[in-house]
Amino acid sequence: MPESSIWFQLAIAIGVGLVLLVTLWPVESNGRRLLKKWGLPEPTEQQVVEAVRYLKRRRLLYPWLYAVLLFVPRWGDDVDQFMVVVLAGTLLAELLALRPRLGTRREATLTPRGLFDIASKWVLLTYAVFVAAAVVRLVVDPRWTTFAWFAGSALAVGLIVWAAVTRPADGDHAVDTALRTRSVHVATGLGAAVIGGLVHPLAGIAGLVAWAMMANTKPKSAKIVR
């Protein structure tokens, strides 16, 4: 491939990412809507600020991830590529959040935080079903490309879930817990969609449906402060 063509494609990829960034750039209304969706019916102004910061941390990564994706072998259509970018953005944002912000007011919890305290068991079970389906597919029809994408997505989801549970508390407890829940549910939903696309086209459609459902499932936990 000519060098000029590579640079042209790179510019297009960054441009697509920038358009996506501008389109999805979070504002106060986005933060307020996110918190209401995840269990805070009347969020305060400071809580909304934290939610907007959470969204910005992820979406600022999109243009550069689209550029990196240009050098990764394609395995699906544009929908698949978009899911990979969002999953990678979620992973990097969660890993960056492992280091608490300077000057952050932290609130200690009186009880240890576990995965089932912030995530729905049905969401996690659904993801496990998709993983099992992918394992069966790899046993029946082993392919290195399929295995690489499956392993990469499963690793990304695992790291996101781990980081969402273990990262330091950040600001308001209710907001912090709600955003941890969102991270786990959205990440496992994305993981299910990616795996579905690897298994079979019909499984890919099922994965997209599962993603939509999992990303909109609120857990009922006694440890989530209302």
C-alpha positions in Angstrom: 0.0 0.0 0.0 1.5 3.4 -1.0 2.6 5.6 1.9 0.4 8.4 0.8 -2.6 6.1 1.0 -1.8 5.1 4.5 -1.6 8.7 5.6 -4.8 9.5 3.9 -6.6 6.6 5.6 -5.1 7.7 9.0 -6.4 11.2 8.5 -9.9 9.8 7.6 -9.8 7.6 10.7 -8.9 10.5 13.0 -11.5 12.6 11.3 -14.2 10.0 11.9 -13.1 9.9 15.6 -13.3 13.6 15.9 -16.7 13.8 14.4 -17.8 11.1 16.8 -16.2 13.0 19.7 -18.0 16.2 18.7 -21.3 14.4 18.2 -21.1 12.6 21.6 -19.3 15.3 23.6 -21.0 15.2 27.0 -22.7 18.3 28.5 -24.6 18.8 31.7 -27.8 17.3 30.3 -26.0 14.1 29.4 -24.6 13.8 32.9 -27.9 14.4 34.5 -29.6 11.9 32.2 -26.9 9.3 32.9 -27.3 9.6 36.7 -31.1 9.4 36.5 -30.8 6.3 34.4 -28.5 4.6 36.9 -30.5 5.3 40.0 -30.1 8.9 41.1 -33.5 10.5 40.4 -32.5 14.0 41.6 -28.8 14.5 41.1 -27.1 17.6 42.5 -25.0 19.9 40.4 -21.8 18.5 41.8 -22.9 14.9 41.0 -23.7 16.0 37.5 -20.2 17.4 37.1 -18.7 14.0 38.2 -20.9 12.2 35.7 -19.8 14.5 32.8 -16.2 14.0 33.8 -16.7 10.3 33.6 -18.1 10.5 30.1 -15.4 12.9 28.9 -12.7 10.5 30.2 -13.9 7.9 27.8 -14.9 9.9 24.7 -11.7 11.9 24.5 -10.0 8.6 23.6 -12.2 7.8 20.5 -10.3 9.8 17.8 -7.0 8.2 18.7 -8.5 4.7 19.0 -10.0 5.0 15.6 -6.5 5.8 14.3 -4.9 2.9 16.0 -7.7 0.6 14.7 -6.5 1.4 11.2 -3.4 -0.8 11.7 -5.4 -3.7 13.3 -6.7 -6.5 10.9 -10.4 -6.1 10.2 -12.7 -9.0 11.2 -16.2 -7.4 10.7 -18.1 -4.4 9.4 -18.2 -0.8 10.7 -20.5 -1.8 13.6 -18.0 -4.3 14.8 -15.2 -1.8 14.6 -17.2 0.8 16.5 -17.8 -1.7 19.3 -14.1 -2.4 19.5 -13.4 1.3 19.8 -15.9 1.9 22.6 -14.7 -1.2 24.4 -11.1 -0.1 24.2 -12.1 3.4 25.3 -13.9 2.0 28.3 -10.9 -0.1 29.2 -8.4 2.7 29.0 -10.6 5.0 31.0 -11.1 2.5 33.8 -7.3 1.8 33.9 -6.6 5.5 34.1 -9.2 5.8 36.9 -7.1 3.4 39.0 -5.0 6.4 39.9 -7.2 8.8 42.0 -7.3 12.4 41.0 -5.3 14.9 43.0 -7.4 16.7 45.5 -10.3 14.3 45.2 -12.6 14.0 48.2 -12.9 10.3 48.9 -15.6 8.6 50.9 -14.8 5.4 52.6 -17.3 2.5 52.6 -18.0 0.5 55.7 -18.4 -2.8 53.9 -16.1 -4.4 51.3 -17.3 -3.9 47.7 -17.9 -7.0 45.7 -18.8 -7.5 42.0 -22.4 -8.5 42.8 -22.8 -5.4 44.9 -22.5 -3.2 41.8 -23.5 -5.5 39.0 -26.6 -7.6 38.1 -26.0 -11.3 38.2 -28.2 -11.6 35.1 -26.0 -9.3 33.1 -22.9 -11.3 34.2 -24.7 -14.6 33.4 -25.7 -13.4 29.9 -22.1 -12.5 29.2 -21.0 -16.0 30.4 -23.4 -17.6 28.0 -21.9 -15.7 25.1 -18.4 -16.7 26.2 -19.4 -20.3 26.4 -20.9 -20.1 22.9 -17.6 -18.7 21.6 -15.6 -21.5 23.3 -17.8 -24.1 21.6 -17.3 -22.3 18.2 -13.5 -22.3 18.7 -13.6 -26.1 19.6 -15.7 -26.9 16.5 -14.0 -24.5 14.1 -10.7 -23.3 15.5 -9.4 -20.2 13.8 -6.5 -18.0 15.0 -8.2 -14.7 14.0 -11.4 -15.6 15.9 -9.4 -16.8 18.9 -7.4 -13.6 18.9 -10.4 -11.3 18.8 -12.2 -13.4 21.4 -9.3 -13.5 23.8 -8.7 -9.8 23.4 -12.3 -8.8 24.0 -12.6 -11.2 27.0 -9.4 -9.8 28.5 -10.6 -6.2 28.0 -14.0 -7.0 29.7 -12.2 -8.8 32.5 -9.9 -5.9 33.2 -12.8 -3.4 33.0 -14.8 -5.4 35.5 -11.8 -5.8 37.8 -11.0 -2.0 37.6 -14.6 -1.0 38.2 -14.7 -3.1 41.4 -11.2 -2.2 42.8 -10.4 1.3 41.7 -10.2 3.9 44.4 -13.4 5.7 45.5 -13.9 9.0 43.6 -16.1 11.7 45.0 -19.7 11.2 45.9 -20.4 7.6 46.9 -23.8 7.3 45.2 -22.4 8.6 41.9 -19.3 6.5 42.2 -21.3 3.3 42.7 -23.7 4.1 39.9 -20.8 4.8 37.4 -19.1 1.6 38.5 -22.3 -0.3 37.7 -22.6 1.4 34.3 -19.0 0.5 33.4 -19.5 -3.2 34.2 -22.9 -3.5 32.4 -21.8 -1.6 29.3 -18.5 -3.4 29.1 -20.0 -6.9 29.4 -22.7 -5.9 26.9 -20.1 -4.8 24.4 -18.2 -8.0 25.1 -21.3 -10.0 24.3 -21.8 -8.1 21.1 -18.2 -8.6 19.9 -18.3 -12.3 20.7 -21.7 -12.7 19.0 -20.3 -11.2 15.8 -17.4 -13.7 16.0 -19.6 -16.8 16.5 -22.3 -16.3 13.7 -24.2 -13.4 12.0 -27.4 -14.4 13.8 -25.4 -14.5 17.1 -24.1 -11.1 16.2 -27.7 -9.8 16.1 -28.4 -11.5 19.4 -25.2 -9.9 20.8 -26.4 -6.4 19.8 -29.8 -7.0 21.4 -28.0 -8.3 24.6 -25.7 -5.2 24.6 -28.8 -2.9 24.5 -30.5 -4.9 27.3 -27.4 -5.3 29.5 -26.4 -1.6 29.1 -29.9 -0.7 30.4 -30.2 -3.1 33.3 -30.0 -1.5 36.8 -29.0 -3.9 39.6 -31.0 -4.1 42.8 -28.4 -3.8 45.5 -28.7 -2.8 49.2 -25.2 -1.2 49.0 -26.2 1.3 46.3 -27.0 4.5 48.0 -30.1 6.2 46.7 
